[in-house]
Amino acid sequence: MENLIPNRLSTLGHPQRLALFRLLMRRYPDRVPATELAQALGIKANTLSTYVNALMQAGLITQERVGTSLRYAIDTQAARETFDYLLLDCCRGRPEICASLTSAEGVGRHPEAGKKYKVLFICTGNSARSIFAECILRDLGGDRFEVHSAGRKPRAEVNPFAAELLTRKGHDVAPLRPKNISEYMGADAPVFDFVFTVCNQAANEECPPWSGQTVSAHWGMPDPVSVTGSEAEQSLAFQQTYGALRNRLVAFTALPLAALDRMSLQKAVDEIGQTHKEGIPE
């Protein structure tokens, strides 16, 4: 272990290998195709191959073949061992420095009376997926949650197919508008309890760390806005996306948030993103 950890740290000392590691950490527990990683990082396939081989040799990521595609994911045990190596001696001697890293307290532990959990959904255009999630959660648990959504590159308006579907489902679309994520990053921005990315592109991009004890998860799904074909085919894509998000949010609102510590909550929301996929088009 003494030789392995310095090798891992040396491997992560390369800026682009570190960028790859951080991207896979943001996408965990997804296994991400090599082509998507190369595109997200703006590098050639052979360059990506060099980086992933170095991270695999250091034991930091794992590889899986799915058909003709190679997919990669973080090895969480290796990441934990590496971080522990750096932190444990410090935290034994100076626990006040590491309290925020070692504490199991956080979101969901003994909430204040009447507290509403603040939730943010992020996608690229903030015109369909994150708007759906905002509306669904507000209707499922409006008394328990303060819900927002935003986009990296917000569209000019809510997608017409999305607005029509939401209206048919009984949601109030009047106050909805695509918003830039920058609106939630100022000094006066809400301190979020939960942040969910609902598209892969948004999760692939760097984002400043959220203040507080935010639990974040990736619930990626295809963009119905990108579906072409007949009006019926496009409408079906929006219905499938809405249904998949509703399945996940029903599971989310059923969690005993006040009884779970932060680590348990993180595990639960990760599992929801992996197991509640009914209705998501392949």
N, C-alpha and C positions, 0 to 999 in steps of 0.2 A: 504493500500500500504506500510506503514511503516514497518509492520511485514512481509509482503510478500517478499519484496526485500531482507532483511537479510536472509530469508529462502532460497531464490534462490542462493544467494552468498554462503551460507553454503553448499548447495547441490553441487555447482560447485567447492567447495574447495576440494572435493575428486578427486584425480588424474585421476582415470579411468572413473568416471562420466564426468569429464571435457573433457577427450579424446573422449568420446561418443558424447558429445555436439559439440565439434569441428568437428568431422567427419560429423555429420548431417549438420553443417553449411557449410562445403565444398560441400556437395551434394545438398544443397538447389537449386531449389525447389523440387527435387526428394523426393518421399516417399520410404524409403529404407527398404527392408524386414529384419525381425529380424535375420534370418539365415545368411544373408550377413553381418550384423553388428557384430554378434558374431565371424564370421570367420575373418573379417577385424581386429578386436581388439584382436583376439586370446584368447577369453574367452568362458566358457561353457554357454549353453542356459539359465540355471537357474540363473547364475551370471548376464547375460545380463538382464534378467527379473527384477532382483532386481534394477539394475541401471536405466532402463527405467521407472520403477514404481516411483522411487524417482524423476526423472526429470519431469514426468507427474504430480505428486502431487505438484511440485513446479510451474507447469504451463509453463514449458520451452519447452516442446515438445508435439506433438499430435500423436494420434494413429488412424489407419484406418485398418479395415479388408478387404482384397481383396481375396475372396474365402476362402482358409484355411490359408492364410498368413497374419500375422500382419505386418503392415508397419508404419514407424515412420518418422516424419519430424519436423523441427524447427518451433516453434510458433514465427514468426518474431515480432509480436506486443509485446509479453512478453520480447523477447530479447532486443528490442529497449527500452522498459520501464526500464529494468535493467541497460542498459548502460547509459541511460539518468540520472538515479538516481546517478550514480557515477560521471558523467562528468559535469552536468549542473552548479552546484555551482562553480566548478573550472573554467569553461569557462566564466561564468559571470564576475568573478574577474580577471582572467588571460587569456584573449582570445588568446594571443600569444602562449600559451602552447597547446591549442586545435585547432589551426587554421587548421591543416591538417585533423582533424576529423569533423569539422563543415562546412568547405568550400564546396560549391557546384561546385566550379571550378574543372577542372581536364581534363582528356582526352576529346578531341572533342570541347573544348571551345576556340575559336579564335586561331586556329593552325597557326604555322609559315608558311610563304609562301613556297610552295614546300615541306612541311613536308610529310614524309611517316610514316604512322602508323606502329609500329613494333608489330608483332603478332607471338605468339608461340603456337603450338599445341602439347599436351602431351598425350601419351598412354604408354602402358607397353613395347612393343617390338619395337615400331617405325619402323614397317615393313609393315604396311598396312593403318590403319585408319588415324593416324597422317600424314603419307606420302601422302595419298589421299588429306587430307585437305590442306596441304602445296602446292601441285601442283594445286589444284582447285583454291585456293585463288590467287595464283601467276598469273594464267591465267585470272581470272575474273577481277583482279584489280591490276596488277603488277605495274602500275604507281602510285598507292596510298598506297601500302602496301609493307613492307619488311617482308617476311614470313620465319619462321623457324619451325622445328619440332624436337622432341626429345623423348626418352623413359626412363622409370625407369630402365628397364633391356633390353637394346637394343639387337636385334638379330644380327647375323653376317652379314646378307644381307637383302635387300628388298625382301619381299615374291614374288616368281615367278609369282603367279596368279595376285598379285597387279601390278607388273612391266609390265606384258603382257597387262592388262586392261588399264593402264595408256598410254602405247604406242599406243594402238588402239584408245584411246581418243585424241591422238595428243599431249600428254605431253612429255616433254624432261626428260627422266629418267637417262641420263648419270651422272648428278651431284648428284643424290640421294644416301644417305647412312644413315643407322641407327646411331643415335648419343645418347650418354648418356646425361641426363639432367644436369649433372655436368658441361658440356661445357658452360652452360648458367648461371652459378652461381658465376663465378669469378669476380674479381674487374673490369675486362675489358669487361664483358658481356654487351650485349645491354640492355637498359632500355625499357621494353616492355609496350606498351599501352594496349594490350589485351593478356590474357593467357587463353586458352581453354583446358580442359581435355576432351578427347573423348572416354575414357573407365572408367568404374566404379572402377577398381582396382587402377588405377593411382590417381583418385580423393580420394579414401579411405586412401591413404598414406599421412603422414605428409610431408609438403614441406616448406622450409624456406620462409618467406614473400618476395614478389617481391618488389624491390625498385621502387620509383616513385608512380604515381597515377594509378596503373594498374587496369584495369577492368578484372575480371576473371569470367568464367562461366563453368558449367559442361554440356557438350553435349554428354553424354554417349550413347553408342550403343554396341551391341554384336560384338565379335571379329570374323571376317570371317575366320581368320586363324584356329580357333578351330573347324570349321565345318568339319565333316567327311561325307563320302558317295562317290558317283560317281564324276567324274571330272566335269560333268555338274552341279551337286548340289553345289559343291564347287565354281565353277565359278559364279553361280547365287548369292551366298552369297556375293561375292566381288562386283558384280554389284549392289546389293541392298544397300550395305554400301556406295559405291561411289555415288549412286543416292541420298541417304538420306543426305550425307554431302554436296553435290552440292546444294540441296534444301535450306539447312540452310545458306550456304555461299552466295547464290544469295540474300536471305533475308538480310543477314548481310551487303553485299556491297550496298544494296539499302537504308540503314539507312543514314540519314543526319548527319553524324558524327560531322561536324563542328558546327552544330546548337544545339547539345544536351549537357547538362551538364552531369557530371559523374553519378549521380543517375538515370537520364533518360536512359543513355546508359546501365547501369547495368540491369535495368528493361527490356530493349529491348532485350539484348542478352539472358537473362534468358527465356524470352517468346519464342524466336526463338528455344531454346533447347527443349521447351515443346510442341510447336505447329507444327513445321516443321518436322514431323516424317514420311512423305511419303516414302515408300520403306524400312523402318527399319523392319527386321523380328522380329516377336514376340517370 
